[in-house]
Amino acid sequence: MTTPEPHVPSFPTATFASPAEQLRAQHLAPQSTAPRLRLVEPNLPSTHPTPTQAAPGSGTAWTRKYRDRLRLSDSIVVIAAVAASAIVSAPSLAAEASAIAGHWAIAALVAALWLVSLAALHTRDTRVLSVGIAEYKRVVSACTMTFGLLAIAFVIVQVDSVRWYFVIALPIGVVALVLGRWIWRRWLLWQGRRGNALSRVIVVGQRADVEYVVAQIAKNSGAAYTVVGAVIDSDGSGIRHGLPDSLPVCYSLDTVASTAERLGADAVVVAGPPVGQGDFIRTLAWDLEGTATALILATNLANIAGPRIHLRPIEGLPLIHVEIPQFEGGKHVLKRAFDIVAAGAALLLLSPVFAALALIVRLDSPGPALFRQERVGRDGNTFTIMKFRSMVTTATADLAGLLDSNNGAGLLFKMKNDPRVTRAGRYLRKYSLDELPQLWNIFIGDMSLVGPRPPLATEVADYETHVHRRLYIRPGLTGMWQVNGRSDLGWEESVQLDLYYVENWSLIGDIVILWRTARVVLKPVGAY
């Protein structure tokens, strides 16, 4: 019995439609006789892989190579980190041979346990590789478990001179492993842009669902898929208004398996449940048995992230459990502690920068260095936000005459060449330096490092009911809006990103957003 390995995804630049965890069918028997195929297509390939083989260059083939590279990379990091600790703590050459041999035996045991932990916690599982933060979390968890077990063992056995493994190997290893995974993600994304390391998929379902999934995969360079065909539950009338002309399209759900085989697809993505066919998924899984094609179920469960979705099968009825968001508790206390420590340290370290920017603002145009404005924070409470002044002092009064030139989305006013912005202000806004005084707002508890942007009271007054959920947590200095296009995003896209964050945030996710923010600041997009 063989089960083909699934595809390898690459580093995402955005999340689309919050898909549920990918479900894969078992492949047990040869495929049954293919039904009649009716395709509207360009030139289809004349050859395709046999049912138990992956096409050369397919997602399955790239998976094996990629996981081998990760395994080698992880091994090098672990061995180097452990060897560095062992060398620092090594007994002198004059010591007994048994002591020297025992020392290096312990080092080998540490390295072996570390590598076993990385494998046991599925850090190279294809469902998490290069997608979101789950891969990083598993790597860190594996490191923590390794040294937790070692600490217990060393205490019981009373081994001396092991502290260097905790002082040197652990921090160096964790940082190097995470950095290595990040570098491999960048490489994989680069390969994806060249058309390599992508899983070939066909998308199946109702027309609207198929068009949405195809568009999202095309839009997101980190989606790790390339769509090679579509099967639509339709009679074929009114075709192609939302699909590329070059995409092969079939209009009979009975032909999914044969279409996937003929097009050499690595996976079939079911974009939505066909009407009146409750057993469609089960039948399709049977049809794909014995092939090299995986089965993926996509769902438009808006604003629900993978970690909140849990599969709990009972006999004859697989149930998907969705965790309800919590807006109080230990996780929020930890977030607040992180804000205090990080903002406090930043205020101390950046104090010379604050002084220099304040002087530049004062010399560039008449008026105070700081701009204060009332904003709406958590639970609708108002607070005074602080920024370095980037506009003339009459900016509020001048706004009425500029409303017709609004380039902003929805309730937001944005203008690419706003005449109220000062010379220094253009640079401050481009690199987000005007936002730095909000570190004080974070330190005193009005804001958080990461969260939705803090709105004006006039904006909140015009919110639709569901948009008020943005106020369930503290507003942030940065957030998903800032790292996904900023002012270039539409209002609905901005709201969707904010609501997704409110319900699915995590501390590790915050750290990733802060890292991405640093990259966005260096290469500004949508900042005006």
C-alpha positions in Angstrom: 0.0 0.0 0.0 1.5 3.3 -1.0 0.5 6.9 -0.3 2.0 9.6 -2.5 3.6 12.5 -0.8 1.7 15.8 -1.1 2.9 19.1 -2.5 5.2 21.6 -0.9 3.8 25.1 -0.5 5.9 28.2 -0.5 6.1 31.3 1.5 2.8 33.3 1.3 2.5 37.0 1.0 -1.2 37.0 1.9 -3.8 34.6 3.1 -6.8 33.8 0.8 -10.2 32.9 2.1 -8.8 31.2 5.2 -8.9 27.6 3.8 -9.5 24.7 6.2 -6.7 22.1 6.7 -6.0 20.2 3.5 -7.6 16.7 3.7 -5.9 14.0 1.7 -7.4 10.7 0.4 -5.7 7.4 0.9 -4.6 5.7 -2.4 -5.4 2.0 -2.1 -6.4 0.5 -5.5 -6.0 1.1 -9.2 -8.3 3.7 -10.8 -11.6 2.5 -12.3 -12.5 2.9 -15.9 -12.5 6.6 -16.8 -15.8 8.2 -17.8 -16.3 10.1 -21.0 -14.4 13.4 -21.1 -15.7 16.6 -22.6 -13.1 19.4 -22.5 -13.0 23.0 -23.8 -9.2 23.3 -24.0 -6.1 24.4 -25.8 -3.4 21.9 -26.6 -3.4 19.3 -23.8 -0.2 17.2 -23.2 -0.2 14.0 -25.1 1.5 12.1 -22.2 0.8 12.0 -18.6 2.2 10.2 -15.5 1.2 6.6 -14.7 -1.2 6.3 -11.8 1.6 5.6 -9.2 4.2 8.0 -10.5 4.6 11.8 -10.2 5.3 13.8 -13.3 8.9 15.1 -13.5 9.0 18.6 -12.0 5.6 18.1 -10.3 4.9 19.2 -6.8 5.4 15.7 -5.5 8.8 15.4 -7.0 9.8 18.8 -5.7 8.5 17.8 -2.2 11.0 15.0 -1.9 13.9 17.2 -3.0 12.9 20.0 -0.7 12.5 17.9 2.3 15.9 16.3 1.7 17.4 19.8 1.6 15.7 20.7 4.8 16.8 17.5 6.5 20.4 18.2 5.5 20.2 21.9 6.5 18.8 21.0 9.9 21.4 18.4 10.5 24.2 20.8 9.7 22.8 23.4 12.1 22.2 21.0 15.0 25.7 19.3 14.6 27.4 22.7 14.4 25.6 24.1 17.5 26.2 21.0 19.6 29.9 20.8 18.4 30.4 24.5 19.4 29.1 23.7 22.9 31.1 20.6 23.2 34.4 22.3 22.2 33.9 25.1 24.7 33.2 22.7 27.5 35.6 20.0 26.4 38.0 18.5 29.1 41.7 19.2 28.7 43.8 16.9 26.6 45.5 15.8 29.8 42.2 14.3 31.1 41.6 10.6 31.0 40.6 9.1 27.7 37.3 7.8 29.2 36.4 11.3 30.3 37.0 12.7 26.8 35.1 9.8 25.2 32.2 10.3 27.6 32.1 14.0 26.8 31.8 13.5 23.1 29.3 10.7 23.6 27.0 13.1 25.5 27.4 15.6 22.6 26.4 12.9 20.1 23.4 12.0 22.3 22.3 15.6 22.4 22.6 16.0 18.6 20.7 12.7 18.0 17.9 13.6 20.4 17.5 17.0 18.8 17.3 15.6 15.3 14.8 13.0 16.4 12.7 15.7 18.0 12.6 17.7 14.8 11.3 14.6 13.0 8.9 13.5 15.7 7.2 16.9 15.9 6.7 16.8 12.1 8.6 20.0 11.4 9.0 18.9 7.8 5.4 17.9 7.4 4.3 19.1 3.9 1.1 20.6 5.4 3.1 23.2 7.3 6.2 23.7 5.2 6.5 27.3 4.0 2.9 28.2 5.0 2.2 30.7 7.8 4.0 30.3 11.1 3.1 26.7 12.0 6.5 25.5 10.6 8.4 27.9 12.9 6.3 27.0 15.9 7.0 23.3 15.4 10.7 23.9 15.1 10.8 26.0 18.3 8.7 23.4 20.1 11.1 20.6 19.0 14.0 22.6 20.4 12.2 23.3 23.6 11.2 19.6 24.1 14.7 18.4 23.4 16.4 20.6 26.0 13.5 20.0 28.5 14.2 16.3 28.3 17.9 16.8 28.5 17.5 19.0 31.6 15.5 16.3 33.4 18.0 13.6 32.3 21.1 15.6 33.3 19.6 16.3 36.8 18.8 12.6 37.3 22.2 11.3 36.1 24.0 14.3 37.6 26.1 15.0 34.6 28.5 17.9 35.1 29.6 20.6 32.5 26.4 20.5 30.5 25.3 24.1 31.0 27.1 25.1 27.9 24.6 23.2 25.8 21.9 25.5 27.2 24.0 28.6 27.0 25.4 28.0 23.5 23.7 25.2 21.6 20.1 26.1 22.4 20.0 29.8 21.5 22.3 29.4 18.5 20.4 26.3 17.3 16.9 27.8 17.6 17.9 31.0 15.8 19.9 29.2 13.1 17.1 26.6 12.5 14.4 29.3 12.2 16.6 31.4 10.0 17.4 28.4 7.8 13.8 27.7 7.3 13.1 31.3 6.4 16.0 31.3 3.8 14.6 28.1 2.3 11.2 29.8 2.0 12.7 32.7 0.1 14.4 30.2 -2.2 11.2 28.3 -2.7 9.3 31.5 -3.5 11.9 32.5 -6.0 11.6 29.0 -7.6 7.8 29.5 -7.7 8.1 32.7 -9.6 10.2 30.9 -12.2 7.4 28.3 -12.5 9.2 25.6 -10.5 8.3 24.0 -7.2 4.6 24.4 -7.9 1.9 21.8 -7.5 -0.2 21.3 -10.6 -3.9 21.3 -9.6 -7.3 21.3 -11.2 -10.2 23.1 -9.4 -13.6 21.6 -9.1 -17.0 23.0 -8.1 -19.7 25.5 -8.9 -18.7 28.2 -11.3 -18.4 31.1 -8.8 -16.4 28.9 -6.4 -14.0 27.8 -9.1 -13.5 31.3 -10.4 -12.8 32.6 -6.9 -10.2 29.9 -6.1 -8.5 30.2 -9.5 -8.3 34.0 -9.1 -6.9 33.8 -5.6 -4.2 31.3 -6.6 -3.2 33.5 -9.6 -3.1 36.6 -7.3 -1.0 35.1 -4.5 2.6 34.4 -5.6 3.1 32.3 -2.5 0.1 30.0 -3.1 2.4 27.2 -4.3 -0.1 26.0 -6.9 -0.4 26.4 -10.6 -3.9 25.7 -12.0 -3.8 23.5 -15.1 -7.5 22.8 -15.5 -11.0 23.2 -14.1 -14.1 21.1 -13.8 -17.3 23.1 -13.4 -20.7 21.8 -12.4 -22.5 23.4 -15.3 -23.9 22.8 -18.8 -21.2 25.0 -20.3 -23.4 28.0 -21.1 -22.0 31.4 -20.4 -18.5 30.0 -20.2 -15.2 31.6 -19.3 -16.2 35.0 -18.1 -14.0 34.6 -15.0 -11.4 32.1 -16.2 -8.3 32.5 -18.4 -8.8 31.6 -22.0 -5.9 29.2 -21.9 -7.3 27.1 -19.1 -8.7 23.7 -20.0 -12.3 23.5 -18.7 -14.6 20.5 -18.4 -18.3 20.7 -17.6 -19.1 17.3 -16.1 -18.2 16.3 -12.6 -18.1 12.7 -13.7 -14.8 13.4 -15.4 -12.7 14.8 -12.5 -10.4 11.9 -12.0 -9.8 11.3 -15.7 -9.2 15.0 -16.3 -6.7 15.1 -13.4 -4.9 12.1 -14.8 -4.8 13.4 -18.4 -3.5 16.8 -17.2 -0.9 15.3 -14.9 -2.3 17.1 -11.9 -0.7 16.7 -8.5 -4.0 17.5 -6.7 -7.7 18.1 -7.1 -9.0 21.2 -5.3 -12.7 20.9 -4.5 -13.7 24.6 -4.3 -17.2 24.0 -3.0 -19.8 21.3 -2.6 -21.7 20.4 -5.8 -25.5 20.9 -5.5 -27.4 17.8 -4.7 -24.4 15.5 -4.6 -23.8 14.7 -0.9 -21.5 11.8 -1.7 -19.4 13.6 -4.3 -16.3 13.9 -2.1 -16.4 10.2 -1.1 -16.9 9.1 -4.7 -14.1 11.4 -5.9 -11.7 10.0 -3.3 -12.5 6.5 -4.6 -11.9 7.6 -8.2 -8.5 9.0 -7.2 -7.4 5.8 -5.4 -4.2 4.4 -6.8 -3.2 7.6 -8.5 -0.5 10.2 -7.7 -3.2 12.8 -7.2 -4.0 14.3 -3.8 -7.4 15.6 -2.8 -7.7 19.0 -1.2 -10.9 20.6 0.2 -11.2 24.4 0.2 -13.8 26.2 2.2 -14.8 29.9 2.4 -15.0 29.9 6.2 -14.2 33.6 6.3 -11.7 34.8 8.9 -11.0 31.4 10.4 -7.4 30.3 10.6 -6.1 26.8 10.5 -5.1 26.7 14.2 -8.7 27.4 15.1 -10.0 24.5 13.0 -9.8 20.9 14.4 -11.0 17.7 12.8 -12.8 15.4 15.1 -14.2 12.4 13.2 -16.8 10.2 14.6 -18.1 7.0 13.0 -19.6 8.0 9.6 -19.5 11.7 10.3 -16.3 13.8 10.2 -16.8 17.0 12.3 -14.9 20.2 11.9 -14.6 22.0 15.3 -14.0 25.8 15.2 -12.6 27.4 18.3 -14.5 30.5 19.4 -12.1 33.6 19.7 -11.3 34.7 23.2 -10.5 38.3 24.0 -9.3 37.9 27.6 -7.0 35.5 29.4 -3.4 34.5 29.6 -2.7 34.9 25.9 -3.6 38.6 26.1 -1.6 39.1 29.3 1.4 37.7 27.5 0.8 40.0 24.5 0.6 43.0 26.9 3.8 42.0 28.6 5.6 41.7 25.3 4.3 45.2 24.3 5.6 46.8 27.5 9.1 45.2 27.3 9.5 45.8 23.5 8.1 49.4 23.5 10.1 50.4 26.7 13.3 49.1 25.2 12.6 50.9 21.8 11.9 54.2 23.6 15.3 54.0 25.3 17.3 53.0 22.3 15.6 55.4 19.9 15.6 58.5 22.1 18.4 60.1 20.0 16.4 59.4 16.9 13.4 61.0 18.4 15.3 64.1 19.3 16.8 64.4 15.7 13.4 63.9 14.1 11.7 66.4 16.3 14.4 69.0 15.4 13.9 68.3 11.7 10.2 68.8 11.9 10.5 72.1 13.8 13.1 73.4 11.3 11.1 72.3 8.2 7.9 74.2 9.0 6.3 76.3 11.7 4.5 74.4 14.4 5.0 71.8 17.1 7.1 68.6 16.5 4.3 66.3 17.7 0.8 66.0 16.3 -1.9 64.8 18.7 -5.3 63.5 17.7 -8.2 61.6 19.4 -8.6 58.0 18.2 -10.8 55.1 19.2 -9.2 52.2 20.9 -10.3 48.9 22.5 -13.9 48.6 23.4 -14.7 52.0 21.9 -12.6 54.0 24.4 -10.9 57.1 23.1 -7.3 58.0 23.6 -4.8 60.6 22.3 -2.5 59.3 19.6 0.9 60.9 19.0 2.8 61.3 15.8 5.6 63.4 14.5 3.8 66.2 12.6 4.0 65.6 8.9 1.5 68.2 7.7 1.1 71.9 8.0 -0.7 73.1 11.2 -3.8 74.1 9.2 -4.3 70.5 7.8 -7.6 69.9 9.6 -9.1 73.1 8.3 -7.8 72.5 4.8 -9.4 69.0 4.6 -12.8 70.1 3.5 -11.4 71.5 0.2 -9.7 68.3 -0.6 -12.5 65.7 -0.1 -13.1 65.5 -3.9 -9.6 64.3 -4.4 -9.8 61.4 -2.0 -7.8 58.4 -3.1 -8.6 56.4 0.0 -10.7 53.4 0.4 -14.1 53.4 2.0 -14.2 55.6 5.1 -10.5 56.5 4.9 -9.2 59.8 3.4 -5.9 59.3 1.5 -4.4 61.5 -1.1 -1.2 60.5 -3.0 0.0 64.1 -3.5 -1.6 65.8 -0.5 -0.6 69.5 -0.6 -0.8 69.6 3.2 2.2 67.3 3.7 5.5 69.1 4.4 8.8 68.3 2.8 10.1 66.5 5.8 6.7 64.9 6.3 6.9 63.1 2.9 10.0 61.2 4.1 8.5 60.6 7.5 5.4 59.2 6.1 7.2 57.2 3.4 9.3 55.3 5.9 6.6 55.4 8.7 8.9 57.5 11.0 6.0 59.7 11.9 4.5 56.8 13.8 7.4 56.2 16.2 5.9 58.4 19.1 3.1 55.8 19.3 5.6 53.6 21.1 4.6 55.7 24.1 0.9 54.9 23.5 1.9 51.3 23.4 3.9 51.5 26.6 1.1 53.1 28.6 -1.5 50.6 27.3 -3.5 52.6 24.7 -2.2 50.6 21.8 -0.3 47.4 21.0 2.7 46.8 18.7 0.5 44.8 16.4 -3.2 45.2 15.7 -5.8 47.0 13.5 -5.1 50.6 12.7 -6.6 53.1 15.3 -9.7 54.7 13.6 -11.1 58.2 14.0 -14.4 58.6 15.9 -16.0 59.8 12.6 -15.0 56.6 10.9 -16.3 54.4 13.7 -19.7 56.2 13.6 -20.1 55.0 10.0 -19.0 51.4 10.6 -21.2 48.6 9.6 -22.1 46.3 12.5 -19.5 43.6 11.9 -16.7 46.2 11.4 -17.0 47.1 15.1 -15.2 43.8 15.8 -12.0 45.7 15.0 -12.3 47.3 18.4 -12.3 44.1 20.4 -8.5 44.4 20.8 -6.0 47.2 21.2 -5.2 49.0 17.9 -1.6 48.5 16.7 1.4 50.4 15.5 1.5 47.9 12.6 -0.7 45.1 11.5 -1.8 42.9 8.6 -3.1 46.0 6.8 0.4 47.6 6.9 2.3 44.6 5.6 -0.2 43.8 2.8 -0.3 46.9 0.7 -1.4 49.7 3.1 -3.2 52.5 1.4 -3.3 50.6 -1.9 -5.8 48.2 -0.4 -9.5 48.6 -0.8 -11.7 49.2 2.2 -13.2 45.7 2.2 -9.8 44.1 1.9 -8.5 46.2 4.8 -11.5 45.3 7.0 -11.1 41.6 6.1 -7.5 41.6 7.1 -8.2 43.4 10.4 -11.0 41.1 11.3 -8.9 38.1 10.5 -6.2 39.3 12.8 -8.6 40.1 15.6 -9.9 36.5 15.8 -6.7 34.6 14.9 -3.7 36.5 16.3 -0.9 34.8 18.1 2.4 36.1 19.7 4.5 34.2 17.1 2.3 35.7 14.4 2.9 39.2 15.9 6.6 38.6 15.7 6.3 37.6 12.0 4.3 40.7 11.3 6.9 42.9 13.0 9.6 41.3 10.8 7.5 41.9 7.7 6.9 45.5 8.8 10.7 46.1 8.9 10.9 44.8 5.3 8.0 47.0 4.2 9.5 50.1 5.8 12.7 49.6 3.9 10.8 49.0 0.7 7.6 51.2 1.1 4.5 50.1 -0.7 1.2 52.1 -0.5 2.7 54.7 1.9 1.4 58.3 1.3 
